[in-house]
Amino acid sequence: MTYSTLAMSIAESPTLRLNEEARLLRERGEAVIHLGIGEPKNRAPMTAILGATAKLSTGDIKYVPTDGLPSLKKAIIRYTEENYDRLVAPENVIVSAGAKQSIFNILYSILNPQDEVIILAPYWVSYPEMVKMCYGIPVIVRPEDGTFHPRFEDIERVVTSSTKAIILNSPNNPSGIIFSDEFVAKIVDFCERKGIYIISDDIYHKLVFDGKRPTPAWKFTNKDIENTKVIVVNGVAKTYGMTGFRIGWAIAPRRLVEIMTNVQGQITTCVAPFLQVAAEGALLGLQSIVEQLRLTIQNNRDVIMNELRTFTGVKCVKPEGTFYCLPDFRAYKMDSVALSEFLLKRAYVVTVPGKEFGMEGHLRLSYSGSIKEITEGIARIKWALDPNSPNEIYIGDKRMVRDWL
Ligand code: PMP
């Protein structure tokens, strides 16, 4: 039997793989702490649940328009006006099964084979794989060592006549940093002049700390929605803790939305209507839950930073948003895959290797869980790695003695 060479070259999602490994360990009764997963612990907003259940109980769950329920699109337009100060038309909006599908759909709809897409390291694991799935070439730009902020000059240097798009994700998964206004302004201005798409993945735009807020890329262009190269991606997964509902959207010029709609129509027909109604409920419901979530996560960020500060040899750039941080473990081990596996095997802590995000020697830690998970997780990592830490620890009800340092 033969398989597609391209499909076989696509890497397994490391976060989904780690979730599965953690689930299996938990099933075996091990006290696993998950610092890998990126999803808030809160319950979905009541308005989302009520909307979805009301729709389900009608029993009338059928195909709906490919580009999204008109009522959800209306709620997205309102959200866009309130949060981005831009009035867009329903023809500029397409709803997909998560922001992940929105991004894939955009890439599939703009790329020709061998077109290049600039991706800024550290990057979300799925970007390079999605570009490859669209027969494009991911071009990775790295920041100066020790920082996570890309430099405009480094981007300018890799642009060729094949450059079709750049992906911006600020606040950034996995580093948690927010790109400076000056940087985003320069990128937008440069790309608008060169005709390069800017895919602004704003999925974490409300999970920001200490009063900092990312300025939307749209603010730096004076072109209208039909003429700008800025495409905005957002969704309900992170802001409302609704990861399982799988609702995301893209806002783009109407011709691109038309093409994306045709593509999506051939693949998924439409997004499940009761889930769309749930997203509408979240967008139109009480917004104080977003602030509650933001405050909880900000507090978690402070806790994890305090724990990491006392970790000999580990350096960590302070996150300004998201629920991730990306500490540098090179003082212990360069090979982040081996380190992550070691920590899972010895300390039952799930982390994600920095290598997956283009940042070898680092581990991505999520602080979207409870304070107890964060403090205990870091204590276990310290125990496993730092010879200055006590060599005995309790994991669940098991007393563990470190005999490898
Ligand atoms: N973009 C980034 C940067 C993400 O971290 C994620 C989720 N991990 C997504 C997009 C996908 O979001 P969704 O769950 O809506 O598909």
Residues whose N, C-alpha, C, O or C-beta is under 5 A from the ligand:
A	BS01	PMP	G38 A97 G98 A99 K100 Q101 W124 N169 N173 D201 I203 G235 A237 T243 I247 G248
